[in-house]
């Protein structure tokens, strides 16, 4: 998230940085309220879910990769064009 926000600030300036930060915060708050706010992604991992941070007319190319245990565990913040199954956290495959 830090790298994506830094890139946004450097490339597009403070207004877009603040807009992107708000999208990230909204996505995280959505997960705090409802862990099923995203979409199940069994092709990534049996426990995987994703939540795209784009909202309404606010475009964004990142998503949260997470799983639900006793709480929501965000495993990665990824660019949506990545090969998502290859980006899952290694600890998700541990017994």
C-alpha positions, 0 to 999 in steps of 0.5 A, a space after each residue: 500500500 505504501 508503494 502504491 500510495 507513494 507512486 500515486 503521490 509522485 505521479 499524480 500529486 496530492 489530490 489523487 494521493 488523498 483520493 486513493 488513500 480514501 479508497 483504501 480506507 473505505 475498502 478496509 472499513 468495508 471488510 471490518 463491517 462485513 468480511 464477505 464484502 469481497 468476492 471468493 477466489 478459490 482459483 487463488 486459494 481455497 480461503 481467498 477473497 478479493 475486494 477491489 478498492 474502486 468505488 462508483 466512478 472512482 477508478 482504481 487498479 488495486 485490490 485487497 487479497 484476504 482470508 477470513 479466520 477469527 478476523 479478516 487477514 489481509 495478505 496482500 495489496 495487489 495490482 489487479 493485472 498481476 497473476 494473483 495465484 502466484 501472489 498469495 502469501 506463502 504462509 497461507 499454504 502452511 498446514 
